[in-house]
Amino acid sequence: SQIGRESLRDALLEMHARGERLVALHGEPGVGKSSVLIEHGLQLQDRIELHRPIYANLQNIADAHSVEQVVGLAVGGPDFTVSEDQPVHRLIADRRILLLLDNIDQCRDAVADAVVSWLRLCPSLRVMCTSRVPLSCEESLACRVPRLGRLGAIELLVRHALRADPDIDLATLDPESLVAVVERLDGIPLAIELAGARLS
């Protein structure tokens, strides 16, 4: 959800408007990096005339060969096999693609090496990725995904309460109790979403 993310959304749009080709989202667990990645990728699809954003989840991937394989499957489909004769960069070539690489923590160095190479060989490629700490390469522009502020956190809490029980009477929700809940959860979206589902 983009609730409470207006400033972050505008900053990311500005980065892409400037032509940044590698944006690395980073932040603590549960802060919503994956949601920001996917929603912003969809938002950019029309703005920079891309083909559809292509998503690859690299959680539990630890080596360069596996990075190539997972990304190759995401870009080329289930019948594509990465090899010396069929590397990922040839599949991307000059296609206007936004590659969304999620959860790269265990393979950050391999991703950095691969992405820098792909960007050099594929002039229309753009990449966004997520990890707990920034990507370690000069070509990347780091962007921290922060915790939600109080107003955004309360809005998210209420939205998930309504999603769990559309008939809930909002007038029965005590504002001070809502503030106490989001402050106790310290602005972490995942925890707030779970708490919202239990409000009813």
Solvent accessible surface area in square Angstrom, and as a share of the most:
residue,aa,sasa,rsa
1,S,46,0.30
2,Q,47,0.21
3,I,13,0.07
4,G,34,0.33
5,R,8,0.03
6,E,87,0.39
7,S,94,0.60
8,L,17,0.08
9,R,72,0.26
10,D,76,0.39
11,A,42,0.33
12,L,1,0.00
13,L,29,0.14
14,E,90,0.40
15,M,22,0.10
16,H,2,0.01
17,A,82,0.64
18,R,134,0.49
19,G,35,0.34
20,E,50,0.22
21,R,76,0.28
22,L,1,0.01
23,V,0,0.00
24,A,0,0.00
25,L,0,0.00
26,H,29,0.13
27,G,7,0.07
28,E,65,0.29
29,P,74,0.46
30,G,24,0.24
31,V,1,0.00
32,G,21,0.20
33,K,23,0.10
34,S,41,0.26
35,S,48,0.31
36,V,4,0.02
37,L,0,0.00
38,I,70,0.35
39,E,53,0.24
40,H,0,0.00
41,G,0,0.00
42,L,106,0.53
43,Q,59,0.26
44,L,2,0.01
45,Q,55,0.24
46,D,123,0.64
47,R,151,0.55
48,I,25,0.13
49,E,133,0.60
50,L,17,0.09
51,H,97,0.43
52,R,145,0.53
53,P,15,0.09
54,I,4,0.02
55,Y,88,0.33
56,A,3,0.03
57,N,67,0.34
58,L,0,0.00
59,Q,107,0.48
60,N,112,0.57
61,I,33,0.17
62,A,68,0.53
63,D,68,0.35
64,A,60,0.46
65,H,118,0.53
66,S,30,0.19
67,V,0,0.00
68,E,42,0.19
69,Q,45,0.20
70,V,37,0.21
71,V,0,0.00
72,G,0,0.00
73,L,84,0.42
74,A,27,0.21
75,V,11,0.06
76,G,33,0.32
77,G,21,0.20
78,P,126,0.79
79,D,138,0.71
80,F,25,0.10
81,T,84,0.49
82,V,18,0.10
83,S,53,0.34
84,E,168,0.76
85,D,115,0.59
86,Q,89,0.40
87,P,24,0.15
88,V,0,0.00
89,H,51,0.23
90,R,153,0.56
91,L,44,0.22
92,I,0,0.00
93,A,42,0.33
94,D,103,0.53
95,R,87,0.32
96,R,102,0.37
97,I,0,0.00
98,L,0,0.00
99,L,0,0.00
100,L,4,0.02
101,L,0,0.00
102,D,1,0.01
103,N,42,0.21
104,I,0,0.00
105,D,54,0.28
106,Q,108,0.48
107,C,4,0.02
108,R,59,0.21
109,D,97,0.50
110,A,17,0.13
111,V,0,0.00
112,A,5,0.04
113,D,106,0.55
114,A,14,0.11
115,V,0,0.00
116,V,38,0.22
117,S,32,0.20
118,W,5,0.02
119,L,14,0.07
120,R,166,0.61
121,L,82,0.41
122,C,0,0.00
123,P,96,0.60
124,S,31,0.20
125,L,0,0.00
126,R,41,0.15
127,V,0,0.00
128,M,0,0.00
129,C,1,0.00
130,T,1,0.00
131,S,1,0.00
132,R,141,0.52
133,V,73,0.42
134,P,57,0.36
135,L,9,0.05
136,S,71,0.46
137,C,30,0.18
138,E,175,0.78
139,E,92,0.41
140,S,21,0.14
141,L,54,0.27
142,A,51,0.40
143,C,11,0.07
144,R,146,0.53
145,V,2,0.01
146,P,44,0.27
147,R,91,0.33
148,L,14,0.07
149,G,50,0.49
150,R,135,0.49
151,L,150,0.74
152,G,10,0.09
153,A,2,0.01
154,I,36,0.18
155,E,89,0.40
156,L,4,0.02
157,L,0,0.00
158,V,28,0.16
159,R,108,0.39
160,H,26,0.11
161,A,0,0.00
162,L,60,0.30
163,R,162,0.59
164,A,54,0.42
165,D,44,0.23
166,P,107,0.67
167,D,132,0.68
168,I,26,0.13
169,D,79,0.41
170,L,87,0.44
171,A,95,0.73
172,T,95,0.55
173,L,28,0.14
174,D,70,0.37
175,P,94,0.59
176,E,137,0.62
177,S,56,0.36
178,L,17,0.08
179,V,37,0.21
180,A,52,0.40
181,V,20,0.12
182,V,5,0.03
183,E,96,0.43
184,R,167,0.61
185,L,40,0.20
186,D,82,0.42
187,G,6,0.05
188,I,29,0.14
189,P,11,0.07
190,L,98,0.49
191,A,32,0.25
192,I,0,0.00
193,E,47,0.21
194,L,100,0.50
195,A,11,0.08
196,G,0,0.00
197,A,50,0.39
198,R,177,0.65
199,L,55,0.27
200,S,77,0.49
